């Protein structure tokens, strides 16, 4: 029982430190994110909570992968990799887009180092 309390306390402190330093909280590379808008409808509706994991190699992602990243506005965005491109400097980049059919592709190119996490599953009942 004491071990469970110690693990929970450690996780809680880790989350607090991450939030204070401006980082996205995670436990052993896993993140919980809440979907705030309808941009991923019908796949992930507003209010859904998802479990995601930091990728081992963000440069090896595929079209169709759902990723979470920080947009140039500073907000966290969860969208699907729509297309993989190479920019004028020869760097691989991702064009992302929400699944909602009214969405256009995102205007900013996402580079692998900007990928925070890759979608694993939607938490049931959210």
C-alpha positions as CSV (number, residue, x, y, z in Angstrom):
1,X,0.0,0.0,0.0
2,X,2.8,2.4,0.8
3,X,4.4,1.7,-2.6
4,X,1.1,2.8,-4.3
5,X,1.0,6.0,-2.3
6,X,4.7,6.7,-3.1
7,X,4.1,6.1,-6.9
8,X,1.0,8.3,-6.9
9,X,2.8,11.1,-5.0
10,X,5.7,10.9,-7.3
11,X,3.4,11.1,-10.4
12,X,1.6,14.1,-8.9
13,X,4.8,15.9,-8.2
14,X,6.1,15.2,-11.7
15,X,3.0,16.7,-13.2
16,X,3.3,19.8,-11.0
17,X,6.9,20.4,-11.9
18,X,6.2,19.9,-15.6
19,X,3.3,22.4,-15.6
20,X,5.3,25.0,-13.6
21,X,8.1,24.7,-16.2
22,X,5.8,25.1,-19.2
23,X,6.2,21.5,-20.3
24,X,3.4,19.0,-21.1
25,X,3.0,16.7,-18.2
26,X,3.7,13.0,-18.8
27,X,4.2,9.8,-16.9
28,X,6.8,7.5,-18.4
29,X,6.3,9.1,-21.8
30,X,2.5,8.8,-21.8
31,X,0.2,11.8,-22.0
32,X,-3.5,12.4,-21.4
33,X,-5.0,15.1,-23.6
34,X,-8.6,16.5,-23.7
35,X,-9.9,17.3,-27.1
36,X,-11.2,20.9,-26.9
37,X,-12.8,21.5,-30.3
38,X,-14.7,19.7,-33.0
39,X,-11.8,19.8,-35.5
40,X,-11.3,16.0,-35.2
41,X,-15.1,15.1,-35.5
42,X,-16.2,12.4,-36.0
43,X,-13.1,10.5,-34.9
44,X,-12.5,12.4,-31.7
45,X,-15.4,14.6,-30.4
46,X,-15.0,17.7,-28.3
47,X,-14.6,16.6,-24.7
48,X,-12.9,13.3,-25.5
49,X,-9.9,12.3,-23.5
50,X,-7.1,10.5,-25.3
51,X,-4.0,8.6,-24.3
52,X,-0.9,9.4,-26.4
53,X,2.8,8.5,-26.2
54,X,5.9,10.4,-27.0
55,X,7.3,8.8,-30.2
56,X,10.6,7.1,-30.3
57,X,11.4,8.5,-33.7
58,X,9.1,11.4,-34.7
59,X,10.8,11.5,-38.1
60,X,9.4,8.0,-38.9
61,X,5.7,8.8,-38.6
62,X,3.2,8.0,-41.4
63,X,0.3,9.6,-43.2
64,X,-2.8,8.9,-41.1
65,X,-1.1,9.0,-37.7
66,X,-2.8,11.3,-35.2
67,X,-0.4,13.5,-33.4
68,X,-0.5,16.2,-30.7
69,X,1.7,19.3,-31.1
70,X,2.0,22.9,-30.0
71,X,0.7,25.3,-32.6
72,X,2.4,28.6,-33.4
73,X,-0.3,30.2,-31.2
74,X,0.9,28.2,-28.3
75,X,-2.2,26.0,-28.0
76,X,-2.0,22.2,-28.1
77,X,-3.5,20.7,-31.3
78,X,-4.4,17.0,-32.0
79,X,-4.7,16.5,-35.8
80,X,-3.9,13.7,-38.3
81,X,-0.8,13.7,-40.5
82,X,-2.4,14.5,-43.9
83,X,0.7,14.6,-46.0
84,X,4.5,14.1,-45.6
85,X,6.6,16.7,-47.5
86,X,10.2,17.8,-47.8
87,X,10.8,21.6,-47.4
88,X,13.2,23.7,-49.4
89,X,16.0,22.8,-46.9
90,X,15.5,19.1,-47.4
91,X,13.8,18.6,-44.0
92,X,10.9,16.3,-43.6
93,X,7.7,17.9,-42.5
94,X,4.1,17.0,-41.8
95,X,1.0,18.7,-43.1
96,X,-1.7,18.1,-40.6
97,X,-5.4,18.4,-40.8
98,X,-8.4,17.7,-38.5
99,X,-10.7,14.9,-39.6
100,X,-13.8,17.3,-39.7
101,X,-14.7,17.6,-43.4
102,X,-15.0,21.4,-43.1
103,X,-11.3,21.7,-42.1
104,X,-8.6,22.8,-44.5
105,X,-5.1,21.5,-43.9
106,X,-3.2,23.4,-41.2
107,X,-1.1,26.3,-42.6
108,X,2.0,25.6,-40.5
109,X,4.3,22.8,-41.4
110,X,5.0,20.5,-38.5
111,X,8.5,19.2,-38.1
112,X,9.3,16.0,-36.3
113,X,10.8,17.8,-33.3
114,X,7.5,19.6,-32.8
115,X,5.5,16.3,-32.3
116,X,4.7,15.9,-28.6
117,X,2.9,12.6,-28.8
118,X,1.2,10.1,-31.0
119,X,-2.4,9.0,-30.4
120,X,-2.9,5.5,-28.9
121,X,-6.5,5.3,-27.8
122,X,-9.6,7.2,-26.8
123,X,-10.5,6.8,-23.1
124,X,-13.9,5.2,-22.9
125,X,-16.9,7.1,-21.6
126,X,-15.4,10.5,-22.5
